[in-house]
């Protein structure tokens, strides 16, 4: 396993765990809708499981990787619109940068 793949796994696991923990805490917070929170949780879990699969056996995970990141982004946009009635562009740009970094590290590793 290459150094880039190790960095990919570390960043990916941290990002997925942060998303999963945030979603779990939101179920009691009721700031976002159940559907949006569940959508983001599914994205975080798909990302986490994809990384586990890759860790156990380095196989192609680009499809679940992209699907999970898209689900997370869609849910984040829906949550922002629900809570604040607008998009926080800087928040979504940071998420986009993290997602692009994860995909690039996977592809280059």
C-alpha positions as CSV (number, residue, x, y, z in Angstrom):
1,X,0.0,0.0,0.0
2,X,1.4,3.4,-1.0
3,X,1.9,6.4,1.3
4,X,-0.8,8.2,-0.6
5,X,-3.2,5.4,0.1
6,X,-2.4,5.6,3.8
7,X,-3.0,9.3,3.8
8,X,-6.2,8.7,1.8
9,X,-7.4,6.2,4.4
10,X,-6.6,8.4,7.4
11,X,-8.3,11.5,6.0
12,X,-11.2,9.3,4.7
13,X,-11.8,7.6,8.1
14,X,-11.6,10.9,10.0
15,X,-14.0,12.5,7.6
16,X,-16.5,9.6,7.7
17,X,-16.4,9.3,11.4
18,X,-16.9,13.0,11.9
19,X,-20.0,12.9,9.6
20,X,-21.4,9.8,11.3
21,X,-20.9,11.3,14.8
22,X,-22.5,14.6,13.7
23,X,-25.5,12.7,12.3
24,X,-26.0,10.7,15.4
25,X,-25.9,13.8,17.5
26,X,-28.4,15.5,15.2
27,X,-31.0,12.9,15.7
28,X,-31.6,14.3,19.2
29,X,-30.9,17.9,18.2
30,X,-33.8,18.1,15.7
31,X,-32.1,21.0,13.8
32,X,-32.3,19.1,10.5
33,X,-34.9,16.9,9.0
34,X,-34.9,13.2,9.5
35,X,-34.6,12.6,5.8
36,X,-31.6,14.9,5.3
37,X,-29.8,13.6,8.4
38,X,-30.4,10.0,7.3
39,X,-29.1,10.8,3.8
40,X,-25.9,12.2,5.2
41,X,-25.6,9.3,7.6
42,X,-25.9,6.8,4.8
43,X,-23.2,8.7,2.9
44,X,-20.9,8.6,5.9
45,X,-21.5,4.9,6.4
46,X,-20.9,4.1,2.7
47,X,-17.7,6.0,2.9
48,X,-16.6,4.3,6.0
49,X,-17.4,0.8,4.8
50,X,-15.7,1.5,1.4
51,X,-12.6,2.5,3.3
52,X,-12.7,-0.7,5.4
53,X,-13.1,-2.8,2.3
54,X,-10.1,-1.0,0.7
55,X,-8.1,-1.5,3.9
56,X,-8.8,-5.2,4.0
57,X,-8.4,-5.8,0.2
58,X,-7.2,-2.9,-2.0
59,X,-9.9,-3.2,-4.7
60,X,-11.6,-0.5,-6.8
61,X,-13.9,1.5,-4.6
62,X,-14.3,4.6,-6.8
63,X,-18.0,4.1,-7.4
64,X,-19.1,3.8,-3.7
65,X,-16.5,6.5,-2.9
66,X,-18.2,9.0,-5.3
67,X,-21.7,8.0,-4.3
68,X,-21.0,8.5,-0.7
69,X,-19.4,11.9,-1.2
70,X,-22.3,13.1,-3.4
71,X,-24.8,11.9,-0.8
72,X,-22.9,13.8,1.9
73,X,-22.8,17.0,-0.3
74,X,-26.5,16.8,-1.2
75,X,-27.5,16.3,2.4
76,X,-25.3,19.2,3.5
77,X,-26.9,21.5,0.9
78,X,-30.4,20.4,2.0
79,X,-29.5,20.9,5.7
80,X,-28.2,24.4,5.0
81,X,-31.3,25.3,3.1
82,X,-33.5,23.9,5.9
83,X,-31.7,25.5,8.8
84,X,-30.6,28.9,7.3
85,X,-32.7,29.2,4.2
86,X,-29.5,29.8,2.2
87,X,-26.3,28.2,1.2
88,X,-23.1,28.8,3.1
89,X,-20.7,28.8,0.1
90,X,-17.5,28.6,2.1
91,X,-18.8,25.6,4.0
92,X,-19.6,23.8,0.8
93,X,-16.2,24.8,-0.8
94,X,-14.4,23.3,2.2
95,X,-16.4,20.1,1.9
96,X,-15.7,20.0,-1.9
97,X,-12.0,20.4,-1.3
98,X,-12.0,17.6,1.2
99,X,-13.9,15.4,-1.2
100,X,-11.6,16.2,-4.1
101,X,-8.6,15.5,-1.9
102,X,-10.0,12.1,-0.9
103,X,-10.7,11.1,-4.5
104,X,-7.3,12.4,-5.8
105,X,-5.4,10.6,-3.1
106,X,-7.2,7.4,-3.9
107,X,-6.6,7.8,-7.6
108,X,-2.9,8.7,-7.3
109,X,-2.1,6.2,-4.6
